[in-house]
Amino acid sequence: MFATVARSLCGRLFLDRYTATSVPILARLFYRPDDPMAVTMTFPAAVSPDGGNAEWVFSRELLDRGLSAPCGDGDVRIRPNGPDRTLIEFIARDGSALVELSSESLRQFLRWAYAAVPPGEESAHLDLDTVVADLLDDA
């Protein structure tokens, strides 16, 4: 069994979606084989309105697809931004954030994640008892 895949990426946080005003940001990506469909991305407190780290969980497939074409119609939207950069937009009730990251760094992270759990083999890594218990706890 593979351990958690993690990668830190330097990127840009756009302060105004209508101008090129941005600041450097450090994003951390995580992939856990025991949650094989999801990727977690965290950002430092500067991005979070409550002062804690901002954390987003979205599908590994969404990240993969967003590297080559715009995708996502919910809280997370991903699209290429030229040949070398990828934009990820996070939308919440209290605001949104637009982050630009290196496409090659995201591809490397996905290569590691796919080495941990190849596409099509996700169900073999799911702990269905835990998934059902979590669903029942949320009800």
N, C-alpha and C positions, 0 to 999 in steps of 0.2 A: 504494500500500500504506500502510495506517495504521500509526502507531507504537503502542507500548505505551500502554494506557489505565491511568492510576493515580489513586488517590484516597485521601486520608487522612481517617479518620473518628474523631471522639471518641465513645467509648462507655463502658460500664460493665462491669467484670469482677466477677462475683458470687463472693465468697469462700466462701460457704456456700450450696449449692443449696436449703436448707430455710429460709433467712431472707433478708431483703432486704439483708444486708450486702454492700456492693460498693465498688469503688474506680474512679476514672476510668482509662481506658486509651485509647491511641492505636492504632488498627488501620489497616493499609495494604492496599488492594486493588489487584491488578494483573491486567490482561487483555492477553494477547499474541496478535495475529492469527495468528502462526505456530503457536500451540497453541490453536486456536479453540474447543475444548470446555471449557477449564479456566479457573478463576479461582484466583488465589493470594492468600491473606490472611496477613499477617505481623503479629506482635505483638512488643513489646519484650522484652528479656531477663527481666523480672520474671515473665513467664508461663511461661518455659521452665525445666525442672528443671536443665538443664545450663548455664544462664547465657547461652546464645546466643539469638538471635531465634527465636521459635516460628513455624513456617511450615506452612500447610495448603493443599493443593491439592484442589479439588473442582469439580464441574461447574457451568457457568454456568446450565444449566437448573435444577439443584437450588436455586441461589440465587433464581432467578426464581420457581419454584413455592413456595418457602418463605415468600415475602412475603405469600401469600394463604392458605396452608393448611399445617399441619404436614407435613413430608416428611423423608425420609432415614432409613435403617435401618442405616447403617454407622457410620463414624467421625465423620461430620458430620451433624448433625440441625438443621433450621431450622424455626422456627414464628413466626407473628405473636404479639406480646405487646401486645394492644390495638391501637388504630387507627394509632398513630404509631411503634411500636417493633417490632423483630424480635429474637428470641433465636436465637443460633447456639451449639450445643453441640458441642465438640470432644472426642472420646473417644480416649484412648491407653492403652497398657498401664500406664503409670506415673501415670495420673490423667486428669482431665478438666477442662475449662474451659467456663464458660457466660458468653457475652458478649452484651450488649444494645446494639444500634445503631439509629440512626434509619432507619426504613423509607424515607423520602423520599430520604435520602442514598444508600441502596442502590439505589433505583430510578433515580436519576440516573446512578450508575455503570453500571448495566445499559443505560441508554439510550445511553451512550457506547460501551459494548462492542458493542451491537447495531448502532450506526452503523459501527463498524470492520468487523464481520463479521455481516451479517444472518442471522437464523435460517434454516436450510436451506441456507446457502452455506458451511458450515464445511468440507466436504470439498474445496472448491476452494482452501482455504488450507493444507491439510495437506501436509507434505513426507513422502510415504509412504516414500521411501528412508530417511530419518532415523528414522521410526517403526519400520520393520522392523529397522534396524541396532540401535536401542535395545532392542527386544525380544530380539534375538539375543544382545546383550551381557548381558542379565539372565538368560539361560538357563544 
